Amino acid sequence: MVPKLQDILNLLDEMAPFSMAEEWDNSGLQVGSLSLEVKRILVALDPTLKAVRNASERKAQLLLTHHPLIFNALAR
């Protein structure tokens, strides 16, 4: 069985509960679909263009980063 993105987020929440994040921290899914099947994950510190390209080249369905893509709220 191939896990869905929701399954991976649930596992991460068990390991490091999102509820423990600081109020200002922007944790969780920022881009994507919870129903996406994930066979390959690339892990990076920051969601840089280089990390995105690397994930694409390696055919990763998920780029998991420590820092968020969007940190502050967008006005538009």
C-alpha positions as CSV (number, residue, x, y, z in Angstrom):
1,M,0.0,0.0,0.0
2,V,1.3,3.4,-1.0
3,P,0.9,6.0,1.8
4,K,-1.0,9.2,1.1
5,L,0.3,12.6,2.1
6,Q,-2.3,12.6,5.0
7,D,-0.8,9.4,6.4
8,I,2.7,11.0,6.4
9,L,1.4,14.2,8.1
10,N,-0.3,12.0,10.7
11,L,2.9,10.2,11.4
12,L,4.8,13.5,11.7
13,D,2.2,14.8,14.1
14,E,2.6,11.7,16.2
15,M,6.4,12.2,16.3
16,A,6.4,16.0,16.8
17,P,2.9,17.2,17.5
18,F,1.8,20.3,15.5
19,S,0.1,21.5,18.6
20,M,3.5,22.0,20.2
21,A,4.6,24.5,17.6
22,E,4.9,28.1,18.5
23,E,1.9,30.3,17.6
24,W,3.9,32.3,15.1
25,D,5.3,29.1,13.4
26,N,3.7,28.2,10.1
27,S,3.7,24.4,10.3
28,G,1.9,21.9,8.2
29,L,0.9,21.4,4.6
30,Q,1.3,24.6,2.5
31,V,1.0,23.2,-1.0
32,G,-0.5,20.0,-2.3
33,S,-3.3,17.5,-1.8
34,L,-3.7,15.3,1.2
35,S,-4.9,12.5,-1.1
36,L,-1.6,12.5,-3.0
37,E,0.2,9.1,-3.0
38,V,3.8,9.5,-1.8
39,K,6.4,7.0,-2.9
40,R,9.5,9.2,-2.6
41,I,10.3,12.0,-0.2
42,L,13.1,14.5,-0.4
43,V,14.1,16.2,2.9
44,A,15.7,19.7,3.0
45,L,16.2,22.5,5.5
46,D,14.7,25.2,3.2
47,P,12.3,25.0,0.2
48,T,14.8,26.6,-2.1
49,L,14.6,26.5,-5.9
50,K,17.6,24.1,-5.8
51,A,15.7,21.8,-3.4
52,V,12.6,21.9,-5.6
53,R,14.6,21.0,-8.6
54,N,16.4,18.2,-6.8
55,A,13.1,16.8,-5.7
56,S,11.8,17.0,-9.2
57,E,14.9,15.4,-10.7
58,R,14.6,12.5,-8.2
59,K,10.8,12.2,-8.9
60,A,9.9,12.9,-5.3
61,Q,6.2,13.5,-4.6
62,L,7.0,15.3,-1.4
63,L,9.5,17.9,-0.4
64,L,9.6,17.9,3.4
65,T,11.4,21.0,4.8
66,H,12.2,22.3,8.3
67,H,11.5,25.9,7.2
68,P,8.1,26.8,5.5
69,L,7.7,28.0,2.0
70,I,5.4,30.8,3.2
71,F,6.4,32.1,6.7
72,N,4.3,35.3,6.9
73,A,0.7,35.6,5.8
74,L,0.3,36.7,2.2
75,A,-1.7,39.8,1.5
76,R,-2.9,38.5,-1.9
